[in-house]
Amino acid sequence: MRKRHIVGAALAALAVPLTMAIPANSHGFINLPPSRSALCGAGVVRNCGDIQWEPQSVEGLKGFPSRGPADGTICAGGDARWAPLDNPRNGAWPTTRVTGGAQQTFTWEIEARHSTTNFRYFLTKQGYDPTQKITRASLDLTPFLTVPYNGRQPAAITTHTATLPTGRTGHHVVVAVWDVADTQNAFYSCTDVLF
């Protein structure tokens, strides 16, 4: 009997770290072009905190831009656990080269397929300073792409193709918002690009 209790206690002790290592709220993020979450998850960018283990978990209140994460916390979805995503790193986030007026495909890696209202894509205004945190004032608050889903679930690998706005040069940030239909939350993903 005593041996059974020892074995049971040992299994319980092993199970706790394993369950803590598996994200409880796995959802989705932009994988290509690589978002800040993807760069941290792949180890390309270091000192990202816990987001390196959970790039899919940047979830915050929906309703952006009128509601949702506060200015300066948009890339982290307003969640302090993911605050390194809001750190501008002196403008040193790796960028993907893009061209205004050209087609760009955004690929989401989705681990929990929620009923979805839409996906929306915002871009920083010309003159954006990449050494500063993202605020509503730094964004064009009219999305350059909105993809309605009307309650459907997205695929595990979901792609959207947009024509990028013209009139941009230099380092900019795409803020993508995945609005979930059946919760009060959305998922936020920031991708640094170079026009």
Backbone hydrogen bonds, N-H to C=O, Kabsch-Sander energy under -0.5 kcal/mol:
donor,donor_aa,acceptor,acceptor_aa,energy
5,H,1,M,-1.6
6,I,2,R,-2.0
7,V,3,K,-2.4
8,G,4,R,-2.5
9,A,5,H,-2.6
10,A,6,I,-2.4
11,L,7,V,-2.5
12,A,8,G,-2.3
13,A,9,A,-2.3
14,L,10,A,-1.8
15,A,11,L,-2.2
16,V,12,A,-1.7
18,L,14,L,-1.3
19,T,15,A,-2.6
20,M,16,V,-2.0
21,A,17,P,-1.5
22,I,18,L,-1.0
28,G,56,Q,-1.5
29,F,109,E,-1.5
31,N,29,F,-0.5
31,N,107,T,-3.0
32,L,107,T,-1.4
35,S,30,I,-1.4
36,R,190,C,-3.2
39,L,35,S,-2.6
40,C,36,R,-2.1
41,G,37,S,-2.8
42,A,38,A,-2.1
43,G,40,C,-1.1
44,V,39,L,-1.7
45,V,39,L,-1.6
51,I,48,C,-0.9
52,Q,49,G,-1.5
53,W,50,D,-1.8
54,E,50,D,-1.0
57,S,54,E,-2.1
59,E,57,S,-1.7
60,G,186,A,-2.6
62,K,184,Q,-2.4
66,S,63,G,-0.8
67,R,63,G,-2.2
72,G,134,I,-2.5
73,T,70,A,-2.2
74,I,134,I,-0.6
77,G,74,I,-1.7
78,G,73,T,-2.7
79,D,76,A,-1.7
80,A,78,G,-0.6
82,W,79,D,-1.9
83,A,80,A,-1.4
85,L,82,W,-2.5
86,D,83,A,-2.0
87,N,83,A,-0.8
91,G,88,P,-1.8
91,G,130,P,-0.7
92,A,88,P,-0.5
92,A,89,R,-1.7
93,W,88,P,-0.6
96,T,192,D,-1.3
98,V,194,L,-2.4
101,G,164,L,-2.5
102,A,99,T,-1.8
104,Q,162,A,-2.7
106,F,160,H,-3.0
107,T,32,L,-3.5
108,W,106,F,-0.6
108,W,158,T,-3.5
109,E,29,F,-3.0
110,I,108,W,-0.6
110,I,156,A,-3.4
111,E,27,H,-5.4
111,E,109,E,-0.5
112,A,27,H,-1.1
114,H,112,A,-1.2
116,T,152,R,-2.1
117,T,179,D,-2.6
118,N,179,D,-1.0
119,F,147,V,-1.7
120,R,177,V,-2.6
121,Y,145,L,-2.3
122,F,175,V,-2.6
123,L,140,D,-0.6
124,T,173,V,-1.5
125,K,138,S,-2.4
128,Y,125,K,-1.8
132,Q,129,D,-2.1
138,S,135,T,-0.7
139,L,136,R,-1.1
140,D,123,L,-2.9
141,L,139,L,-0.8
144,F,121,Y,-2.4
145,L,121,Y,-1.0
147,V,119,F,-3.0
149,Y,117,T,-2.8
150,N,117,T,-1.3
151,G,116,T,-2.9
152,R,149,Y,-2.2
158,T,108,W,-1.8
158,T,156,A,-0.5
160,H,106,F,-2.1
162,A,104,Q,-2.7
164,L,102,A,-2.7
164,L,162,A,-0.7
172,H,193,V,-2.9
174,V,191,T,-3.1
175,V,122,F,-2.2
175,V,173,V,-0.6
176,A,174,V,-0.7
176,A,189,S,-3.1
177,V,120,R,-3.1
178,W,187,F,-2.8
179,D,118,N,-2.6
179,D,177,V,-0.8
180,V,178,W,-0.7
180,V,185,N,-1.3
181,A,115,S,-3.0
182,D,115,S,-0.8
186,A,60,G,-3.1
187,F,178,W,-2.2
188,Y,58,V,-2.2
189,S,176,A,-2.2
191,T,174,V,-2.5
193,V,172,H,-2.8
194,L,96,T,-2.5
195,F,170,G,-2.7
